[in-house]
Amino acid sequence: MIEEMDVLPKNQDQNILPETELLIALPKFSFFRCPVTNTLPNAEISLLDAYKVIKGNRYKARTAELRNFTEGTIASKYKRT
């Protein structure tokens, strides 16, 4: 039977690389508030910011209301408000 070998010698710290903080400048894009016909951006946000807004509670009620529409024309009108 082959014994399991440790990758690192015993008593050696598991952190091989020093702890550093990596800062990456995320690309930004324009964020527009409703209605969908709005041509002036409200802010510049990153993809991470957009993810946080989508996963958060801010637009949850409006999204649920939009998903309840069965006709496309009603949903289209709702998006314009």
C-alpha positions as CSV (number, residue, x, y, z in Angstrom):
1,M,0.0,0.0,0.0
2,I,1.4,3.4,-1.0
3,E,1.4,6.0,1.8
4,E,0.0,9.5,1.1
5,M,2.8,12.0,0.8
6,D,2.5,15.6,2.0
7,V,3.0,18.2,-0.7
8,L,4.7,20.6,1.8
9,P,7.1,19.4,4.4
10,K,5.7,19.3,7.9
11,N,6.0,22.4,10.0
12,Q,6.0,24.6,6.9
13,D,3.4,27.3,6.7
14,Q,0.7,26.5,4.2
15,N,0.7,30.1,2.7
16,I,3.5,30.0,0.1
17,L,2.6,33.4,-1.4
18,P,2.6,36.4,0.8
19,E,-0.8,37.9,1.5
20,T,-1.3,40.8,-0.8
21,E,-4.3,42.8,-1.9
22,L,-4.9,42.8,-5.6
23,L,-6.8,45.8,-6.9
24,I,-8.2,45.6,-10.4
25,A,-9.8,48.6,-12.1
26,L,-13.1,47.2,-13.4
27,P,-14.4,48.6,-16.7
28,K,-17.5,50.8,-16.3
29,F,-20.5,51.4,-18.4
30,S,-23.4,53.8,-18.4
31,F,-26.4,53.0,-16.2
32,F,-29.8,54.4,-17.3
33,R,-32.9,54.7,-15.1
34,C,-36.3,54.1,-16.4
35,P,-38.1,54.7,-18.7
36,V,-36.4,52.7,-21.4
37,T,-36.5,55.8,-23.7
38,N,-34.2,57.7,-21.4
39,T,-31.1,59.0,-23.3
40,L,-29.1,60.5,-20.4
41,P,-27.1,58.1,-18.2
42,N,-27.7,58.3,-14.5
43,A,-24.3,56.9,-13.5
44,E,-21.3,54.9,-14.5
45,I,-21.2,51.5,-12.9
46,S,-19.0,48.4,-13.1
47,L,-20.3,44.9,-13.8
48,L,-19.8,44.1,-10.1
49,D,-22.1,47.0,-9.2
50,A,-24.7,45.8,-11.7
51,Y,-24.5,42.3,-10.2
52,K,-25.1,43.7,-6.7
53,V,-28.1,45.7,-7.8
54,I,-29.6,42.7,-9.7
55,K,-29.1,40.3,-6.7
56,G,-30.3,42.9,-4.2
57,N,-33.8,43.8,-3.2
58,R,-34.0,47.3,-4.9
59,Y,-35.7,46.1,-8.1
60,K,-37.2,42.8,-6.9
61,A,-40.8,44.0,-6.7
62,R,-40.7,45.7,-10.1
63,T,-39.1,42.7,-11.7
64,A,-41.7,40.4,-10.2
65,E,-44.5,42.7,-11.4
66,L,-43.0,42.7,-15.0
67,R,-42.7,38.9,-15.0
68,N,-46.4,38.6,-14.1
69,F,-47.5,40.2,-17.4
70,T,-48.6,37.6,-19.9
71,E,-49.0,39.9,-22.9
72,G,-45.9,41.4,-24.5
73,T,-47.7,44.7,-25.3
74,I,-48.5,45.3,-21.6
75,A,-45.0,44.5,-20.6
76,S,-43.6,46.8,-23.2
77,K,-45.8,49.6,-21.9
78,Y,-44.7,48.9,-18.4
79,K,-41.1,49.2,-19.4
80,R,-41.8,52.7,-20.7
81,T,-43.0,54.0,-17.4
